[in-house]
Amino acid sequence: MCGFVQYTNLWATAVGYTITAAISAVAIKRSDCFHSSGDNAPCHISNNPYMAGFGVVEIIFSQVPDFDRLWWLSIVAAIMSFTYSTIGLGLGIGKLIENKHLRGTITGISIGHATGELSKAQKGWQVLQSLGNIAFAYSFSMILIEIQDTLKSPPAENKTMKKATLIGVCTTTFFYMTIGCVGYATFGNSAPGNLLTGFGFYNPYWLVDFANACIVVHLVGAYQVYSQPLFAVVENWASKKWPKSRFIHHEYIVDVPCYGALPLNLFRLIWRTIFVIATTIVAMLLPFFNDVVGLVGAYGFWPLTVYFPIEMYINQKKIVPWTSQWIGLETLSVFCLLISIAAGIGSIEGIIQDLKHYTPFKTTY
């Protein structure tokens, strides 16, 4: 069951990354438009060409046969992530100092019928959706074992992974918490869902453009990190199913400039291309950033980040049922399950509301 959740979540994450990359690319174009035409200019730009372009890039990178051969792309993605997070935090602190006071309230957007207010139902749905967005921020567990499998030893892979996980979680939590708090203190209840693409900042426009470019580059690498394990599962299954098929097993060596010899396999070429095309089409049909991110986060958070590790730990340590430690761990698991269900319901409701005002393939920002 966890395997099924993992693989569907990897595919859904690829859809979410396609949406996010396109929105960031569109934000660069809009930023230049605002700079030349003024902050109140309409600057409506379709995101579909950028989704298609992102898909083409991913088709090319997806032909790299092995997960571990993309180590350099992973490093570039990590650097880009750190860069745009730092820029976002810096811009937020600068804007907060410029405002000279904190915005926002303890309870968030008011409930009522006036402009800018929400009904009780809308408020509830959006609170649940936000829980899904937070869960998505910690969705790395679905590729943790695959990444650990690429590590060299000695030292033991699990020891290296523990250290890397601790550093990674502490670093990302620092950025998530500080950017979230600074962003809300700066913009209050009008804070956009994405500070860099929602145009909380207009200037310096070149820095905002650079940050969004970093997001796009980061997501090119992240897409592959999350998709390669799914590629491998299907290809291994096909290899065992048809062990004598030339279509599946034969590789043609292609000399690629700046890369070297690239083994090209027809089955891999067709299957991975279809995968990327499918994620791109779904992204075009459902280009709702916060709702899709919330749904993906809610779907994968409990089974992969909470339930699976807790049950493995209980089994490994032979924790006796109904002891205080067992009750504590299972209570945590049930609590996180309820959070995931609530977040999923909120995100689905958000997508339903978005679809009421949406025409497929004609979305502009």
N, C-alpha and C positions, 0 to 999 in steps of 0.2 A: 504494500500500500504506500509506504514511504517512497519507494522507487517511482511509482506512478505519479505521486505528487511532485517529486523532484523533477522528473522529465517534463511534465506539463508546465511546471513553474519556470523551468529554464526557457521553454519556448515563449511563455507569456512575458518573461523578463526581456527577451529579445524584442518583442513587440513594444514594450515600454521604452526600451532604449532607442528604438527607431523613432517613436513619437518625440522623445526628449531631444534627440539630436536634430530633428527637423525644426523643432520650435526654437532651438538655440541658433540654428543657421538663419532662420527667418528673423530672429531678433537682431542679428548683425545687419541685415538688410534694412530693417525698420529703424535701427539706431542711426544709420547713415541718412535715412529719409528724414527723421526728426531733426537731425543736425542741420540739414540743408533747408528744410521747409518749416521748422518750428515744432515745439512740443505738442501743439494741438492739431497738427496735420493728420489726416486719416491714415495714410500709409498702410493700407490693407494689402497683405501679400499672402498668396496661397502657399501652404506648406507642402503640398503634394509633390512638386518638382524636387524639393529637398529630400523628402522621404525616398523618392525614386533614386536620387543620386547617392544617398546613403546606402541604399540597397545594392547598387552597382559596386560600390567600394567593398561591401561585405561579401559579395559573391567572389570577388578577387581574393580577399584575405582568407575566405573559407576554404580555398583550394590547398592551403598549407596542410599537409596530411596529419601532422602530429601536434598534440597539445603543447608538448614541451619545447617545440621549435618556435613558439610564439613568445618566449620569455622576454625578448626585447620589447615587444609590443605591450606586454603587461607593465614593464618598467616605465615606458613612455606614458601609458594611461595613468599610472600612479602619480607621476610627476605632474601631469596635467590636472588631475583631481586636486592635488595639494595646492597648485597654483590658483585655480579659479576659486577654491574655497577661501584662500588667503585674501584674494582680491575682493570677494564678496564681503568678508568680515571687515576688511579695511574700509571699503566704501560705506558699510553700515555704520561703523564707528565714526567716520568723518561726517556723515549726514546727521547722526545723533548729536554730535558736538555742535553742528550748525544749527540744529533745532533749539538747543539750549534747554530742552525739557523732555521728559519721558512721555510718550503717547501710549494709548491702550488702557485697558481696564482689567481688573481681576477676572471679571465674568465674560469678557469678550464682547462680541457684537450684541446689541440690545435686541430684546424680543418686542415686537410691535408691528405696526402696519405702515410706519413712516418710511421715507426713502432711506435706504441703507440699513434698515432693520430686517430681522428675520422672524418668521412664525416659529412657534415652539417646535413644530415638526421639522422645519428646515434646520433649526439650530441643532436639534438632536441628531439628524442625519449627518450633518457636517462634523459634529464632534466625533461620531463613530468613524466617519471617513478619515479623519485626521489620525485616529489610532492605527488605521491601516497604513497610512503614509509613514508613521513612525516605525511600524513593524517592517516595512520594506527596507528601511535604512539598515536593518540588521539581518538581511536575507542571505548573507554570504555563506551560511551553513550549507546551502544546497550544492556548493562546489568545494567545500572545505576538504573533503576526503579526496576528491579528484586532484586538487592542488597538492595535497600532502603526498599523493602517489608519484608526483613528478620530482620530489625532493631527493637529493643524494644523501647517502649515509656512509660513514658516521659523520656527525652524531645521529642518533636515532631520529627518524622522520617525525615521530609524535612529539619529541622534545623540541625540535625546531619549530614545529607547527604551533605548539603551545606558546612559545615565546613570540612568534609572529602574530598569533591571534591576540595575545594580550596587548602588544604594541598597537596593532591595527584597531582593536576595539577602543582603546584609550584615546588614540588619535582622532578617530572618527567621532567618538562621543564628544570630545572637546569641541570639534568644529560644529557638530550638529547643535549642541546646546548653546554655544556662544552665538552662532549665526541666527538660530531661532529666537533667542532672547533679545539680541541686539536688533534684529530685524523687526520684531514686534514693538520694541521700545522706540524704534525710529519711525515706523509707519502706522503703528496702532492697528485699529480694526480695518484699515484700508491696505494692509500689507498684501502684496500679490502672492500667489501660490509659489512662484519661483522668482526670487529677488532679481536675478540677472536677466530673465526673459520677460518678466511682467512689468518692466520699466518702472521699478521703484527708483532706479537711478538713470538719469539721462546723460550726465557728464561726470568725468571726462569720457566722451563717447568712444574714443579709441581704446580706453582701458576696458570699458564694458564689452566692446567688440572682441578684444583679445581674450577676455574671460570666457565669452561664449564660444570662441574658437577652441579654447582649451577643453570646454565641455564636449564639443563635437569630436575632437581627437581622442579624448578619454573614452567616449562611448564607442568609438570604432574598435578600440582594444577590448573594452569590457564586453561588447557583443560577442566577440570571439571567445573570450574566457568562459562565458556562460553557455555558448553554443557548442563548443568543441566536445564536451562530454556527451551531449546528445547525439552529435554526429557519430562518435565512436560506438555508442550503443547500437545504433541502427546498422552500421557497417559491420560490426562484429557479428550481429545476428544474421545478416545476409551472407557473410562469409561462411558461417557454420551451416546455414540452410542450403547453400549451393556451393559446395567446396570445389567443384570442377569448372565453374563458370568462368570463362575468359573475360566476359563483360565485367564481372565483379572483381576479379583478381589481377588481371593484367595491367601493368603500369607502363606508361610511355614517359620517357625522360625528356623534359623540355628545359632548355637553357634560358633562364630568366635573368636579364641584366640586373646587376647589383644584388642578386640573390644566389645565383648559381643553379645547379641542377634541381629541377622541381619534378618529382614523380607525379604524373597526371593519370588518374584512373577515371574511366568513363562513368562508372556507377557513382563514384564520389562526386564527380563533376555535376551530374544530373541531379542526384539526391540533394546535395547541399545547395545547389542553385534553386531548386523547388522550395526548399526550406526558407531561404532568404526571401524569395518572391512571396511566399505565403505570409510571412511575418510583416512584410511591407504592405501587402494588400489589407491585412487586418488593421494595421496601424492607420492606414488611410480611412478605413471605415469607422474606426473608434479613436479619433485623435484627441482624447480627453485626458490631459496630463495627470491631474491630481486623482481623478476617479480611477483610472486604470492602474496607477501606481498603488493606490490604496487597496484595490481588489487583489492585485498580485501579492502585495505584502500580507494581506489577511489570509490568503489561500495557503501560503507556504510557511508562515511564521510558526504556528503551533506544531504541526507534524514534524518539521525538520529542525527548527531551532530549539524547541522545548521538549516535545514528547519523545522523539527518537533518542536524543542524548540522555535524557533522564532515565528512560527504560534500560538503556545500555549500561548506565552507571549502576542502577539498582541490581542488574544481573551480574555485572562484573564484581561488585563489592559484596554480593550475596546479602543484601539488606533484607532483614526479616520483615514480612508484611505486618502492618499495624503497630510497628514500633514508631517512636516519635519522629525519627529521621524519615521513615517511609511515608508517614502521613504528611510531613512537611513537603517532601518532594512531589507527592501526588496532588496535594492541594495547590501547589504552584502550577502544576501541569493543567489542572482543571480550570484554574483562574485564567491562565493564558488561552485556553481553548475558548472560554466565554468571550474574552477580548477579541479573538480572531473571528468568531462568528458575528459578533456585533459590528466589527470593522468591515467584514465582507458585506453584510446587509446594508450598511451605510454607503459603501462604494457602489453597490448595484443600484441603489436608489438614485445616487448621483448620476450614474450613466444613463438610467431611464429618463431622468429629467433633462439631461443634455441631448438625448436622442430626439426629444420632442421639438427641439429648435434647431435640428441639424439636417443638412442635406449632404449625403455622402459625396466625397471627392470634390467638394466645393468650399471646404473650410479655409478661412483666411484669418490672419491675426493682425 
